[in-house]
Every structure is written in structure tokens, then in C-alpha cells.
Amino acid sequence: RTYFGKNVWDLDLPECALIAGLPKRPTAYSPLADKEAATKRRDTVLSQMLAVRDITHKQYEAAVRLPIELARRSDTGGIAPYFVEEVRKELEDALSDQQLYRSGLTVITTLDTKLQPLAEQAVKKGVEALAERVSAAQKPVGSLNGSLLCLDVATGEVRAMVGGTDFKKSFFNRAVMAHRQPGSSFKPIVYGCAIEKGLTESSRLLDAPVSYPGGKPGSTWAPQNYTEEFEGEISLRRALAISQNIPAVRLANQVRISSVVQFAHRLGIESNLPPYLSLALGSSELTLWELTSAYSVFPNGGVWISPHMIREVKDKADRVIFRPTVERRVVMSEEGAAIMVDMLRAVVTEGTARSASNVPGPIAGKTGTTSDYKDAWFLGFSPDLAVGAWVGNDNATAMPKGETGGRAALPLFADFMTSVFKEQSPGHWRVPAGMVRVRVSAVSGRALAENEPGGVYALYRKGTEPRLPGAAAAPNSEEGKVPPAPGAGVGD
């Protein structure tokens, strides 16, 4: 339908050959981008079919003589083309072609036409800046791309969607369809699971070399920190803020990796997540749509709402004929969600996302970088909006060394949110009643007196906060850690 305006069973031989030749290099062989390359690739497929006698020489000669004739498409390039295309596909599944294309429907969507151009500008600016750095490093920039997704925290409505830098060159929607490894942007799911199991911002983890049983008998797996440095015993807050790998893996083992998988699915992640400890470092592929939806739970008080793009569809008589089913469920405690917001704020104020601290409004989030710099992510939120940004190469090749989530993806988020805060007043973080803030060491999480340096204010359920030496012991304090699961390992 995209290329030829017809169903697959109506395709002729050369059209089938063109489609069959696309998967190897979808962008390079797209007839929308390069008809000559698409024709050569099509003819290669036809020659292979002739070689194995799937077609006759007469059929081959007739097919290669035909020029590529593409369908005429209405220009959706004016407003949010990737969003519009996703809406169209959803309605094609929900309604008949007669209803959708010939009955004069009114489709009311969730798109914010003020935020959408801001998102497009942020992606364009961020990818262009990255392309300049890639070019300076003498690397090819042909498949470099980016995406951004913005959700309303309270409703799950998609406010803005950018699936790539140029819809006319590639209809592939990287915000919805691209399955990529999230790297460290998956870590908050591990920490959220631990907070729900009773740990606190001050609970301590050991940042030191460790190894676990590997996938093969007799083999081991030893996770490494990005900096190849160790901090010894540090608090959960500190470990997440500076994105140390080893503490995240130790934590996943402590709370059981199977529990992390279950928690991730509760947060709306539908992709397959094999229960290996490497999952804590974002080894399993998922989509920006899924991860942004999961992050929206934290500022929404522990409530997950299924993301959606359509509010309702009306017929010519103004009767509603379609509304999407919107799921809403409580997936973590309100207190746990507030603690995760506080810890992810620390990533911005104290950790790997400090470059975004000048955004003129309340934000929180987490960077993510995959091995060999193939993917860069930033997932974040304000009190009202959850926003995910990704950049990388479509062909999954590496970007230059150092293009981390904080350097390559965070600028998209920061530029977008800076523009958003100019358009609308920022909201306020919601803290449930009965929670307390305590001044603690930014590294160890122990309680500090007012005159001690190096303090930050962390959030606790009342009764779990750390106390100064000599103060009355708090029930259910951070000393009560979740014990490691007996025999827990990579294949838990």
C-alpha cells in the first residue's frame, strides 16, 4: 500500500521482486529515495528467480523492462506524518476500507499541534549536530536517524511523535517499530522493582568486581562499569545517578531477575525479556513506545495508562463509531513512584544527565548507551509529560566512541522540554502524604547533620529514613535489606 497503493495479493511480478529486495537495505533500496537503486535491486531479485527457475526467461525479460510506477499518495507532510500514518494503520485494523476512506469520517486525535513542531525541531537539530560529529570522526552518516515520543502522563495520550528525520525518505517509524537495546535506560525498572520490595534511596550496594555463572556450563559473566572504576559501597541513589553497571546487576540478582521481568511487564513493556542478569544493563531489545510508557508510571503516582493516539471517530451524522480501549492499572505504590521520581531527579542534578540541569523547569530521567555506541537514549519526564528520545544508525552500526545517551540523545529531550516550558507552565511534583525528606550523604546515603558537607535531600516512606548516630532507631529502616535469592544467577 505504501509503494503501490494496492493489497499484497494484487502485486505483479516486478512489484513483488521490489518488495522482496527491500529488507537488506530498506532505506537505500527504497524507490521513494532512489528509483535507480531500487530498480537495480529489483532486477537482481528477478535474475536470481530466473537462475533457480522460479520464472521463465520470457517473464524475466518482460519484468525488467517495466519501470517502477509508484502510487500517488496524499501529502501528509504538513503535520506529524509519522503520527498520521500510525493513526491510519490503527483505523485500518478497526474499520472497513469503505468506512475509513469513503464515508466521510471525522477522526479526533490526541496530537498537540503546538508541541509537535517543537519535537520535530528538536530531533532535526539533535541529529544534525550528531551527524557533524560523526562526519568529523570520518564515519559514514547515511543511516543516522532519531526519534522522539511525548506522552501525557495523566491520560496516556500521545502529544507528539517523531518517527524519523524525513518521512518522505523513510516511512519506518522508529518511535513505534524499531526494537533496539535500551542500555542503562532500563536500569530504573530494576531500581523501581527494588524500591517496591522495601529498599530505600539509602540502601547500599557494593560497587566492586563480581562474576556470575554464564550461559554455558563452566563459563562466567563479569559485568564491567563504563568508567572501569569502582566506588565500593554506595547508596542506591548514587548508583543510579552515576549509572554504575555492577551495582545494577547486583541489585537485579538481589531482588531476583524474574521479579524485574514481571515488574517491567506490569509497566507496559510487551517485548520478550529473557530472565538473564544482563537485562539489568538493557540487553533485551524493546521500543521507544514501550519504554516511554513505562517511565510515565513514575510521575503518574504508580498508575500505568496505555498510550494511545485516537480519542474518537465520528461519522457524517456526528455519531461516535469508534473509541480505542484505554487500559488503566495501578502497577506500583504511590510512595514507590515518588521515590523513583526523586532518584531520577538526582540523575539530572548529580549524575549522567547534569548537562540538562539548565532546562527551565522540573525534569527527571535516565541516560542509556549500548555497547559499541550503537544506540543512545534519554528517557525522562516532567510532572505532566513523559518524553523518550533515541538516536542511532538504522543499520545498527556503531557511532563514534563517546556518543553516549548523555551526549547524543539528551540534547533532543533538553531542547524539546526547554521549548515546552516556554509554551506552558510547568507542573509540580506530587509527593504522597506521610513521606519525609532527610539530608543524607550523596555517596553513602547515611544521614548527615546540617553542618556536614556533601549532603542531598532524599525521599523516604516515614519510618524507613536513615537516622543520625544516637537517634532512635527507625522501624523498617534501610538496614532491612532484601536478602539475595538462594542460588540466583544469570538464568533465574
Secondary structure, DSSP 8 states (H G I E B T S, - for coil): -TTTSS-GGG--HHHHHHHHHSTTSTTTT-TTT-HHHHHHHHHHHHHHHHHTTSS-HHHHHHHHHS----------TTS-HHHHHHHHHHHHHHS-HHHHHHS--EEEE---TTHHHHHHHHHHHHHHHHHHHHHHTT---TTEEEEEEEEETTT-BEEEEE--S-TTT----TTTT--B--GGGGHHHHHHHHHHTT--TT-EEEES---EE-SSTT-EE----TTS---EEEEHHHHHHTT-HHHHHHHHHHH-HHHHHHHHHHTT--S-----GGGGGT-S-B-HHHHHHHHTTTTTTTEEE--BSEEEEE-TTS-EEE-----EEE-S-HHHHHHHHHHHHHHHHHSTTGGGTTSSS--EEEEEE-GGG-EEEEEEE-SSEEEEEEEEETT-----TT--IIIIIHHHHHHHHHHHHHHS--------TTEEEEEEETTT--B--TTSSSEEEEEEETT-S---TTS---TT-TT------TT--TT-
